[in-house]
């Protein structure tokens, strides 16, 4: 369960809202949580900037800067115990969060922050994992951060299996790739994979837990008729993925909190699980 920081007014009991959230309407809570931190420098951190340049040379798509900055701002307001980044890449978004959670000042002295007790960065690419491991060492976060060299489908299958076979013990004692229970999940996957990842991780997050991701773009154009037994075209697969996204938003919104904030690079979405 996360604790929320820097939101004014009296906090309410966890049974009514996520702990530390002010006594406001659900829409106000999500708007505050997703708002820009006007007191924080919005420039890209030095290490993240270097990684971004490397990604451009490698023709790797970048998560929009406005999205990266806002995810950092959201994470600055909460104190998750267990966090996961789904889709580590070469550590671009991770560098933004390490700069928040494990900053080192100009005198090379470590600064105290509200970093998670446990962070897992899920990245199946072995070479990218090596880069992320260097990033972890750069920010001296090795005692609480770890990269997991597996794809998300393997991680979630292993975790679900571990929960099912150990129902008599607490989640925190489970031996799985994910620290349990998950309080914060940040998804940075190709847009066709985001809906499925969001659905699977939301089922695992703790009451008061938060899932953050960039909304998939709306499909455009005529994709043709979908015929049973005929392999779907890439455009049809995109439509099917977006339909799953719409269904997921409606499903979560029935019982939990869903927030949207439109930025120059897209729409950032947050799912907050009610207690």
C-alpha positions in Angstrom: 0.0 0.0 0.0 1.5 3.4 -1.0 1.6 6.5 1.1 0.9 9.7 -0.7 3.0 12.8 0.0 2.6 16.5 -0.8 -1.2 16.6 -1.2 -2.7 19.2 1.1 -5.7 19.0 3.5 -6.4 16.3 6.1 -5.8 12.7 5.1 -8.6 10.2 5.4 -8.6 6.6 6.7 -7.3 3.9 4.3 -10.8 2.3 4.3 -12.2 5.4 2.6 -9.3 6.4 0.3 -5.8 5.4 -0.3 -3.7 6.5 2.8 -2.7 10.1 2.9 -5.1 11.2 0.1 -7.0 14.4 1.0 -10.7 14.5 1.6 -11.8 15.3 -1.9 -13.8 13.8 -4.7 -12.4 10.8 -6.6 -11.8 13.0 -9.7 -10.0 15.7 -7.6 -7.8 13.1 -6.1 -6.7 11.7 -9.4 -6.2 15.3 -10.8 -4.0 16.2 -7.9 -2.0 12.9 -8.2 -1.4 13.4 -11.9 -0.7 17.1 -11.8 2.7 18.7 -12.6 5.1 19.4 -9.7 5.6 23.1 -10.3 8.4 23.3 -7.7 10.5 20.7 -9.5 12.9 21.3 -12.3 11.3 19.8 -15.5 14.6 19.6 -17.4 15.8 16.1 -18.3 18.3 14.7 -15.8 21.9 14.5 -17.2 22.1 10.7 -17.2 18.7 10.3 -18.8 19.7 12.8 -21.4 22.7 10.8 -22.4 20.6 7.6 -22.6 18.1 9.5 -24.8 20.8 10.5 -27.2 22.0 6.9 -27.4 18.4 5.7 -28.1 18.2 8.2 -31.0 21.4 6.8 -32.5 20.0 3.3 -32.2 16.6 4.3 -33.7 14.8 3.2 -30.5 11.5 5.1 -29.9 11.5 7.4 -26.8 8.7 7.8 -24.4 7.7 11.5 -24.8 9.6 13.8 -22.4 6.4 15.2 -21.1 5.3 11.7 -20.1 8.6 10.9 -18.5 8.6 14.1 -16.5 5.0 13.6 -15.3 5.6 10.0 -14.3 8.5 11.3 -12.2 6.2 13.9 -10.6 3.6 11.4 -9.8 6.2 9.1 -8.2 7.5 12.0 -6.1 4.1 12.2 -4.3 4.0 8.6 -3.2 6.1 6.2 -1.0 5.7 2.7 -2.4 7.2 -0.2 -0.6 7.4 -2.5 -3.6 7.6 -1.1 -7.2 8.1 -2.5 -10.6 8.9 -1.0 -14.0 7.5 -3.2 -16.8 9.7 -2.6 -19.9 13.1 -1.4 -18.8 14.6 -0.8 -22.3 18.0 0.7 -21.9 17.0 2.5 -18.7 15.8 5.8 -20.0 12.7 6.1 -17.8 14.5 4.3 -15.0 17.1 7.0 -15.1 14.4 9.7 -14.4 13.1 7.7 -11.5 16.6 6.9 -10.1 17.3 10.6 -10.3 14.2 11.1 -8.1 14.7 8.2 -5.7 18.5 8.0 -5.5 20.0 11.4 -6.4 23.7 12.2 -5.8 24.5 15.9 -5.2 27.5 17.8 -6.7 29.7 16.7 -3.9 29.0 13.0 -4.7 27.1 12.6 -1.5 24.0 10.4 -1.4 20.7 12.2 -0.6 18.0 10.6 1.5 14.7 10.1 -0.4 11.5 8.0 -0.2 12.7 5.4 -2.6 11.0 2.0 -2.6 12.2 -0.7 -0.4 12.3 -3.0 -3.4 12.3 -2.1 -7.2 12.2 -4.6 -10.0 12.9 -3.5 -13.6 11.6 -6.1 -16.0 13.6 -6.3 -19.3 14.0 -9.4 -21.4 16.9 -8.0 -23.5 20.2 -9.3 -22.1 22.3 -6.4 -23.5 19.8 -3.9 -22.2 19.9 -5.5 -18.8 23.7 -4.9 -18.6 23.1 -1.2 -19.2 20.4 -1.1 -16.5 22.7 -2.8 -14.1 25.3 -0.1 -14.7 22.7 2.5 -14.1 21.8 0.9 -10.8 25.5 1.0 -9.8 25.8 4.6 -11.0 23.0 5.6 -8.6 24.2 3.3 -5.8 20.8 1.6 -5.7 22.0 -2.0 -5.6 20.6 -2.6 -2.2 17.0 -2.0 -3.3 16.9 -2.1 -7.1 17.3 -5.1 -9.4 16.8 -5.8 -13.1 15.0 -9.1 -14.0 16.0 -10.5 -17.4 12.7 -12.0 -18.3 9.7 -11.0 -20.5 6.6 -9.8 -18.7 4.5 -12.8 -19.7 7.1 -15.1 -17.9 7.2 -12.9 -14.9 3.5 -12.7 -14.4 3.0 -16.4 -15.0 5.7 -17.3 -12.4 4.2 -14.9 -9.9 0.6 -16.2 -10.3 1.8 -19.8 -10.0 3.8 -18.9 -6.9 0.7 -17.3 -5.3 -1.5 -20.3 -6.2 0.9 -22.8 -4.8 1.6 -20.9 -1.6 -1.9 -19.7 -0.5 -1.1 -20.4 3.1 1.7 -17.8 3.4 1.6 -14.1 3.1 2.4 -12.4 -0.2 5.5 -10.7 1.2 7.0 -14.2 1.8 6.5 -15.4 -1.7 9.6 -16.4 -3.7 8.9 -14.8 -7.0 10.5 -12.3 -9.5 8.2 -9.6 -8.2 8.3 -8.2 -4.7 4.8 -8.8 -3.3 2.5 -7.1 -2.8 3.1 -4.6 -5.6 2.4 -1.0 -4.6 3.5 0.8 -7.8 3.7 -0.4 -11.4 5.0 1.8 -14.2 4.4 0.3 -17.7 6.8 1.3 -20.6 5.9 -1.3 -23.3 5.0 -1.0 -26.9 1.4 0.2 -27.1 -0.1 -3.0 -28.4 1.2 -4.8 -25.2 0.1 -2.2 -22.6 -3.5 -3.2 -22.1 -2.6 -6.8 -21.3 0.2 -5.8 -19.0 -1.9 -3.3 -17.2 -4.7 -5.8 -16.6 -2.3 -8.5 -15.3 -0.4 -6.2 -12.9 -3.5 -4.4 -11.6 -4.8 -7.8 -10.4 -1.6 -8.0 -8.3 -1.3 -4.5 -6.8 -2.2 -4.0 -3.2 -5.2 -1.9 -2.1 -4.1 1.7 -2.6 -1.7 0.5 -5.2 -1.0 2.5 -8.4 -0.5 1.6 -12.1 0.8 4.3 -14.4 1.1 4.1 -18.2 0.8 6.0 -21.5 -2.6 5.5 -23.1 -2.4 3.6 -26.4 -3.2 5.8 -29.5 -6.6 5.4 -31.1 -6.5 3.3 -34.3 -7.4 5.2 -37.5 -8.4 4.2 -41.0 -10.2 1.2 -42.5 -8.6 -2.1 -41.2 -10.9 -4.3 -43.2 -13.3 -7.0 -42.1 -12.0 -9.4 -39.4 -12.7 -13.0 -40.6 -12.7 -16.0 -38.2 -9.8 -18.3 -38.9 -7.9 -15.7 -41.0 -4.7 -14.3 -39.5 -5.1 -10.7 -38.4 -3.2 -7.9 -40.1 -1.0 -5.6 -38.0 -3.8 -2.9 -38.2 -6.4 -5.4 -37.1 -4.2 -6.5 -34.2 -3.9 -2.8 -33.2 -7.7 -2.4 -33.2 -8.1 -5.6 -31.1 -5.5 -4.4 -28.6 -7.2 -0.9 -28.3 -10.6 -2.6 -27.8 -9.1 -4.6 -24.9 -7.8 -1.3 -23.5 -11.2 0.3 -23.6 -12.7 -2.8 -21.9 -10.0 -2.6 -19.2 -10.6 1.0 -18.4 -14.3 0.4 -18.1 -13.8 -2.6 -15.9 -11.4 -0.8 -13.5 -13.5 2.3 -13.4 -16.5 0.3 -12.1 -14.9 -0.3 -8.7 -11.6 1.7 -8.6 -10.2 5.1 -9.6 -9.0 6.0 -13.1 -7.3 9.3 -13.9 -6.3 10.8 -17.2 -4.0 13.8 -17.9 -3.5 15.1 -21.5 0.1 16.1 -22.2 2.0 17.2 -25.4 3.3 13.7 -25.9 0.0 11.8 -25.2 -2.3 10.9 -22.4 -1.0 9.6 -19.1 -3.3 7.2 -17.3 -3.3 6.1 -13.7 -5.3 3.2 -12.1 -5.6 3.5 -8.3 -7.0 0.4 -6.6 -9.4 1.2 -3.8 -9.2 -0.6 -0.5 
